[in-house]
Amino acid sequence: MSTYNYWGDYVNHIFHIYDHDREEAFQIVGKSKFMMWLNDHADRARYSFFSSHKKLKEYIGEEDDNS
């Protein structure tokens, strides 16, 4: 299966979100942009979101096992 759609978009990095309060949908293109959106709009008191394990470890201050 191709990771590109008819228009040439890399479909694995297009995220579709539905807002139940506003009854509207939107999309975010790009994994990093989606992570930033999550960190700005999700329950940040409880969760943080990262696009890689390395970024998570940097955030919590752990060193990489490959060091």
C-alpha positions, 0 to 999 in steps of 0.5 A: 500500500502506498503511503501517498494518496492521489494528491501526493500527500503523505497520508501517514502524517495527516491527523483528523480531529473532531471537536464534539463541542463545536461539532466541526472537524479539522486536520493537522498535517505533520507529526510535529505540528500534531504533537504541538497541537496536543500539547496546547489543547489536550489535558496538559496537567496530566499528559505531554506528547512527543514525536519520538522516544528521544524527545521524551527522554530529553524532556524527562532528563534521561540519557540515551541508552546509546550514549 
